């Protein structure tokens, strides 16, 4: 994830700089780069990678904790029975 974040931002900023330079020259820039509508949108998508990675981590961790809680119930019931 850090590699995708770094490389994506580097490529996006380079492409955005190229679009700014071509706009200053008065040339028409190609609006599509790697299937994204604009380079600014691409930079925003790449910048969201850490947030989505954290969200996925929290959801998986929640699933693990719920499973651990469910699996610990029979042991606790056995202790209560004794």
C-alpha positions as CSV (number, residue, x, y, z in Angstrom):
1,X,0.0,0.0,0.0
2,X,2.8,2.6,0.8
3,X,4.4,1.8,-2.6
4,X,1.2,2.3,-4.5
5,X,0.5,5.5,-2.6
6,X,3.9,7.0,-3.2
7,X,4.2,6.0,-6.9
8,X,0.6,7.0,-7.6
9,X,1.1,10.5,-6.1
10,X,4.4,10.9,-7.9
11,X,2.9,10.0,-11.2
12,X,-0.2,12.1,-10.6
13,X,1.8,15.2,-9.6
14,X,4.1,14.9,-12.6
15,X,1.0,14.5,-14.9
16,X,-0.7,17.4,-13.2
17,X,2.4,19.6,-13.6
18,X,2.5,18.6,-17.3
19,X,-1.1,19.6,-17.7
20,X,-0.4,23.0,-16.0
21,X,2.5,23.7,-18.3
22,X,0.6,22.8,-21.4
23,X,-2.3,25.0,-20.3
24,X,0.2,27.9,-19.8
25,X,1.5,27.3,-23.4
26,X,-2.1,27.4,-24.7
27,X,-2.1,23.8,-25.9
28,X,-5.0,21.4,-25.4
29,X,-4.1,18.7,-22.9
30,X,-5.3,15.1,-23.2
31,X,-8.0,14.8,-20.4
32,X,-7.7,11.0,-20.0
33,X,-4.7,9.5,-18.3
34,X,-4.8,5.8,-17.3
35,X,-8.6,5.8,-17.6
36,X,-9.1,8.7,-15.1
37,X,-11.1,11.8,-16.1
38,X,-8.4,14.2,-14.9
39,X,-5.1,14.0,-13.2
40,X,-6.5,15.9,-10.2
41,X,-9.1,13.3,-9.7
42,X,-6.4,10.6,-10.0
43,X,-4.3,12.3,-7.3
44,X,-7.4,12.4,-5.1
45,X,-8.1,8.7,-5.6
46,X,-4.5,7.8,-4.9
47,X,-4.5,10.0,-1.8
48,X,-7.5,8.0,-0.4
49,X,-5.5,4.7,-0.5
50,X,-4.4,4.9,3.2
51,X,-7.9,5.7,4.4
52,X,-9.4,2.7,2.5
53,X,-6.5,0.5,3.8
54,X,-7.3,1.5,7.4
55,X,-11.0,0.9,6.8
56,X,-10.4,-2.6,5.5
57,X,-8.1,-3.3,8.5
58,X,-10.7,-2.1,11.0
59,X,-13.4,-4.2,9.4
60,X,-11.2,-7.4,9.3
61,X,-10.2,-6.8,12.9
62,X,-13.8,-6.4,14.0
63,X,-14.6,-9.7,12.4
64,X,-11.8,-11.4,14.2
65,X,-12.8,-9.9,17.6
66,X,-16.5,-10.9,17.0
67,X,-15.4,-14.5,16.2
68,X,-13.2,-14.6,19.3
69,X,-16.0,-13.4,21.5
70,X,-18.4,-16.0,20.0
71,X,-15.9,-18.8,20.5
72,X,-15.2,-17.9,24.1
73,X,-18.8,-18.2,25.2
74,X,-18.9,-22.0,25.6
75,X,-15.8,-21.9,27.9
76,X,-17.4,-19.2,30.1
77,X,-20.7,-21.2,30.3
78,X,-18.8,-24.3,31.4
79,X,-17.1,-22.2,34.2
80,X,-20.5,-21.0,35.3
81,X,-21.9,-24.5,35.4
82,X,-19.2,-25.7,37.8
